[in-house]
Amino acid sequence: MSEVKYPRIPVTVLTGYLGAGKTTLLNRILSEDHGHRYAVIVNEFGEIGIDNDLILNTDEELFEMNNGCICCTLRGDLIRTLHSLLSKQSDSVKTFDAIIVETTGLADPGPVAQTFFVDHFLQERTVLDSITTVVDAKHILLRLADSREAAEQIAFADQIVLNKTELVSADELQNIETRLRKLNPLAQIHCAQRANVALDEVLGRGGFDLARIVSLEADFLVTEQHFVHGAAGHVHNAHCGHDYADHDHVHDGDIISISLVSHSPMDRSRVSAWLSQLVTTQGQDILRAKGIIDLMDEPRRLVFQAVHMLLEGDLQKTWEPDEQRHSRLVLIGRHLHKAALQAGLDACIASTQNSLSVASTRNQPAFIS
């Protein structure tokens, strides 16, 4: 008898510092008439749960975890909860369409995201759709000055809901957007009041999907750009025409983002070994990394992303005949040194001598799924 294959359930990790508006956004998701059913896992830090009582009364599956922080002490409990939840789901009994995990305001979302890659059952039954971070526009600059967690939540996100924008001036909002973009040049920014972002812009978008990097490629590494103020509900993405600040800098706390570029084709064996070694030796300090690599004698571009020590990649969209081929990488984390990283990338450049052997073997990098 062949093994039953279930459709993979998309998972949104909803994070953000204390008071940012996560529960407000969650209530909108659960109450609006969008035709989808969500299973919700709420994590609170403390013995007495409150968020569970703040979530609107719905028919959704709701699990509360309040005996520890989901990012450090509860990963086993999270896995067991997800296993239990998914065991109820089958082709004949479909109880929900997607899962939302709301973390405590003090959680590091990295280990939560890793949960969906380290457990084989969850790998088969779920797909991480997004790490969505809600940001309180009124207080985020203060939080970035005194909270490591606030900066990490922003750095990990593939999209940011910049909430409570009505509480700041246009100039303040522009400054906040600039700071957010310096922390995370990869994430889309949705401006909102009372979390009133359009749900079809934040749910089911495949923001954590490798293919989305290619879909946003036109804006992947843009330099010498400037912010302009957007209205509530506006999305800063590849189509909005807004410009972003220079990406290579030191900013809030000790988190930095670094951009690497090379216009020479890469040797697939070398780049595979370098990326694998990079996440093995510096993975604890790499919060997020994404890249598009031009491989020698390969018509498709190699697209990869990493979270800490987890690395995955895929050969995707074919380079156009008249397209300028070059490799672009963005790394967000701590203790990252651009000169050393650029030297590591440059060491992967393919030489004329090894191009024939590379073309003949066609071996995929080991981390490609």
KAQUI-V228587 format. One record per backbone hydrogen bond with DSSP energy under -0.5 kcal/mol. CO is the residue of the C=O (numbers start at 1). NH is the residue of the N-H. If there is no record, write none. Layout:
BEGIN
[[CO/NH] [CO/NH]]
END
This chain:
BEGIN
[[4/6] [9/127] [10/99] [11/13] [11/129] [11/130] [12/14] [12/101] [13/15] [13/132] [14/103] [15/134] [17/20] [21/25] [22/26] [23/27] [24/28] [25/29] [26/30] [27/31] [28/32] [32/34] [37/97] [37/98] [38/61] [39/100] [40/42] [40/63] [41/102] [42/44] [42/65] [44/46] [44/68] [47/49] [50/53] [50/54] [51/54] [51/55] [56/58] [61/40] [63/42] [65/44] [69/72] [69/73] [69/74] [74/78] [75/79] [76/80] [77/81] [78/82] [79/83] [80/84] [81/85] [82/86] [83/87] [84/88] [85/88] [86/89] [92/94] [93/90] [93/95] [97/10] [98/39] [99/12] [100/41] [100/102] [101/14] [101/103] [102/43] [104/107] [107/109] [108/112] [109/113] [110/114] [111/115] [112/116] [113/116] [114/117] [114/118] [115/119] [118/120] [119/123] [120/124] [121/125] [122/126] [125/9] [127/11] [127/129] [129/208] [130/13] [130/132] [131/133] [131/158] [131/159] [132/15] [132/134] [133/161] [134/17] [135/137] [135/163] [136/139] [136/140] [139/143] [140/144] [141/145] [142/146] [143/146] [143/147] [147/151] [148/152] [149/153] [150/154] [151/155] [152/156] [153/157] [154/157] [158/188] [159/133] [160/162] [160/190] [161/135] [161/163] [162/192] [163/137] [164/167] [165/168] [169/173] [170/174] [171/175] [172/176] [173/177] [174/178] [175/179] [176/180] [177/181] [178/182] [179/183] [180/184] [188/160] [188/190] [189/191] [189/236] [190/162] [191/233] [192/165] [193/196] [198/201] [199/202] [199/203] [206/209] [209/212] [209/213] [210/213] [210/214] [211/215] [212/216] [214/217] [216/219] [217/220] [219/222] [226/243] [231/234] [234/191] [235/237] [236/189] [237/240] [244/225] [247/249] [249/257] [252/255] [254/335] [255/251] [256/333] [257/249] [258/331] [260/329] [262/327] [265/350] [266/268] [266/296] [267/271] [268/272] [269/273] [270/274] [271/275] [272/276] [273/277] [274/278] [275/279] [276/280] [277/281] [278/282] [279/283] [282/285] [282/286] [283/286] [285/287] [285/334] [286/308] [288/332] [289/306] [290/330] [291/304] [292/328] [293/295] [293/302] [294/266] [295/298] [299/319] [301/303] [301/316] [302/293] [303/314] [304/291] [305/312] [306/289] [307/310] [309/311] [310/307] [312/305] [313/369] [314/303] [314/316] [317/301] [320/323] [323/325] [327/262] [328/292] [329/260] [330/290] [331/258] [332/287] [332/288] [333/256] [336/338] [337/341] [338/342] [339/343] [340/344] [341/345] [342/346] [343/347] [345/348] [346/349] [348/267] [351/355] [352/356] [354/358] [355/359] [356/360] [357/361] [358/362] [365/368] [367/313]]
END
